[in-house]
């Protein structure tokens, strides 16, 4: 089972051992930053749909919240560049990179990604999307940040029994983001936007997006394995 999550992670993550968390004596399918990003994205998507109950909300957050979300992305970018510099023989990083920082900045980046993807898929998929913001106020953002903090906290415990749940969440996060993006693209190319009245019709478009995602992951895995000869970092 975990090998399937590894294959999903292999398509999007470098999987360097030293940059990854270990649970129950096993490396997670993705590095700390990607674990944060994709679990964070999944938590953000589920949080907007089920916790905030914005099931068909199709409007983006207000400008002030968007600025904060962009800040989250920039935080991850800065931490990523700093981490990369530390790998260079002559590099001098601004501060000591840690897996904890990689996880936290990744989770914030994942939340920002979900805040863009969620209204985008709703505005493209549904016949009658709701004209409301998925994240409409600071309290909404705070709720999602609490959910993200809880997920980060669970990963940081490195508790063995969480290996399978965390691995599953990270893999599902990859599939959720890729499938959403591919579904939007497929619906747009085929001129079938805003046709789904219920989940039966929506399932067809989402299944097409998922199929495209699995093909993409498979192709990337094959190419990477051909180049490196290993499924590890």
C-alpha positions in Angstrom: 0.0 0.0 0.0 2.7 2.5 1.0 4.6 1.8 -2.2 1.6 3.3 -4.2 1.9 6.4 -2.1 5.6 6.4 -2.8 4.9 6.3 -6.5 2.6 9.3 -6.2 5.3 11.2 -4.2 8.0 10.2 -6.6 6.3 12.1 -9.4 6.2 15.5 -7.5 9.0 15.3 -4.8 12.7 14.8 -4.7 12.3 12.4 -1.7 15.7 13.2 -0.2 16.0 11.1 3.0 17.5 13.8 5.1 14.7 16.3 4.2 12.0 13.8 5.1 10.2 12.7 8.3 10.5 9.1 9.5 7.6 7.3 11.1 7.6 3.8 12.4 11.1 3.5 10.9 9.9 4.4 7.5 10.4 7.5 5.3 7.2 9.3 4.4 6.3 9.2 0.7 7.4 12.9 0.3 9.9 15.3 1.9 8.8 17.5 4.8 8.0 20.4 2.5 5.9 18.4 0.1 4.2 16.6 2.9 3.2 20.0 4.3 2.2 21.3 0.9 -0.1 18.4 -0.2 -1.6 17.5 3.2 -2.1 21.2 3.7 -3.9 21.5 0.3 -6.1 18.5 1.1 -7.0 20.0 4.6 -7.7 23.3 2.9 -10.0 21.8 0.3 -11.9 19.7 2.8 -12.0 22.6 5.3 -13.6 24.9 2.8 -16.1 22.3 1.7 -17.1 20.7 5.0 -16.0 22.8 7.9 -16.8 26.2 6.4 -19.6 24.6 4.4 -18.9 26.5 1.2 -19.7 23.5 -0.9 -20.2 25.4 -4.3 -18.6 28.7 -3.5 -17.0 30.1 -6.6 -15.5 33.4 -5.6 -11.9 34.0 -4.5 -11.0 35.4 -1.1 -11.0 39.2 -0.7 -7.9 41.2 -1.6 -6.5 41.5 1.9 -6.7 37.7 2.5 -5.2 37.1 -0.9 -2.2 39.2 0.1 -1.7 37.1 3.1 -2.0 33.9 1.1 0.6 35.2 -1.4 2.7 35.9 1.6 2.4 32.2 2.6 3.7 31.2 -0.8 6.6 33.6 -0.6 7.5 32.3 2.9 7.8 28.8 1.4 9.8 30.1 -1.5 12.3 31.9 0.8 12.7 28.8 3.0 13.1 26.6 -0.1 15.8 28.9 -1.6 17.6 29.0 1.8 17.4 25.2 2.1 18.8 24.8 -1.5 21.7 27.1 -0.8 22.6 25.0 2.2 23.1 22.0 -0.2 25.7 23.9 -2.3 29.4 23.4 -1.5 30.0 27.1 -1.3 26.6 28.1 -0.1 25.9 30.0 3.1 22.3 29.9 4.1 20.6 32.7 5.9 19.6 30.4 8.7 19.7 26.7 9.6 17.1 24.9 7.5 15.0 22.3 9.4 12.3 19.8 8.5 10.0 21.5 10.9 10.3 24.8 9.0 9.9 22.9 5.7 6.7 21.3 7.0 5.2 24.5 8.3 5.9 26.7 5.2 4.8 23.8 3.0 1.5 23.6 4.9 0.9 27.4 4.5 1.7 27.1 0.8 -0.8 24.2 0.5 -3.5 26.2 2.1 -2.9 29.1 -0.3 -3.1 26.7 -3.3 -6.4 25.2 -2.0 -7.8 28.7 -1.7 -7.3 29.2 -5.4 -8.1 25.8 -6.7 -11.4 25.3 -4.7 -13.3 28.3 -6.2 -11.8 27.6 -9.6 -13.2 24.1 -9.8 -16.5 25.2 -8.4 -16.9 28.0 -10.9 -16.1 25.6 -13.8 -17.8 22.4 -12.7 -21.3 23.4 -11.4 -24.3 24.6 -13.3 -25.3 26.7 -10.4 -22.2 27.7 -8.4 -22.9 29.8 -5.3 -21.9 33.4 -5.6 -20.0 33.6 -2.3 -16.4 33.5 -1.2 -15.0 30.2 -0.1 -12.8 32.1 2.4 -14.8 35.3 3.0 -13.5 36.6 6.3 -10.5 36.5 8.6 -12.3 34.1 10.9 -12.6 31.6 7.9 -8.9 31.9 7.4 -8.3 31.4 11.1 -10.4 28.2 11.1 -8.3 26.8 8.2 -5.1 27.8 9.9 -6.1 25.9 13.1 -6.8 22.8 11.0 -3.4 23.2 9.3 -1.7 23.6 12.6 -3.4 20.5 13.9 -2.2 18.5 10.9 1.4 19.9 11.2 1.3 18.9 14.9 0.3 15.4 14.1 3.2 15.0 11.7 5.7 16.5 14.2 4.8 13.8 16.7 6.3 11.2 14.4 4.0 8.7 16.1 4.2 5.4 14.3 0.5 4.7 14.0 0.1 7.9 12.0 2.4 6.6 9.2 -0.5 5.3 7.0 -2.9 8.2 7.6 -0.2 10.8 6.9 1.1 9.0 3.8 -2.5 8.6 2.5 -3.3 12.3 3.1 -0.2 13.4 1.3 -0.9 11.2 -1.7 -4.6 12.2 -1.8 -3.5 15.9 -1.7 -1.5 15.4 -4.8 -4.3 13.6 -6.6 -6.9 16.2 -5.4 -4.8 19.2 -6.7 -3.9 17.5 -10.0 -7.4 16.2 -10.6 -9.0 19.6 -9.9 -6.6 21.3 -12.3 -7.0 18.7 -15.0 -10.8 18.7 -14.6 -10.9 22.5 -15.1 -8.6 22.1 -18.2 -10.7 19.3 -19.7 -14.0 21.0 -19.2 -12.6 24.3 -20.7 -11.1 22.6 -23.7 -14.3 20.6 -24.4 -16.6 23.5 -23.8 -18.5 21.7 -21.1 -18.2 24.2 -18.3 -21.0 24.6 -15.8 -23.0 21.5 -16.9 -23.1 19.5 -13.6 -26.3 19.8 -11.7 -25.5 17.1 -9.2 -22.7 14.8 -8.1 -23.5 12.1 -10.7 -22.7 14.6 -13.6 -19.8 16.1 -11.6 -18.3 12.6 -11.1 -17.7 12.2 -14.8 -15.6 15.4 -15.1 -13.7 14.6 -11.9 -13.0 11.1 -13.0 -11.6 12.4 -16.3 -9.4 14.7 -14.3 -8.3 11.9 -12.0 -7.5 9.6 -15.0 -5.4 12.3 -16.6 -3.6 12.8 -13.3 -2.8 9.1 -12.9 -1.4 9.1 -16.5 0.8 12.1 -15.8 2.1 10.6 -12.6 2.9 7.3 -14.3 4.7 9.0 -17.2 6.8 11.2 -14.8 7.6 8.1 -12.7 8.8 6.2 -15.7 10.9 9.1 -17.0 12.5 9.8 -13.6 13.3 6.1 -13.0 14.9 5.9 -16.5 17.1 8.8 -15.6 18.0 7.9 -12.0 17.5 4.2 -11.7 16.0 4.5 -8.3 12.7 5.3 -6.6 14.4 7.0 -3.7 15.8 10.6 -3.4 
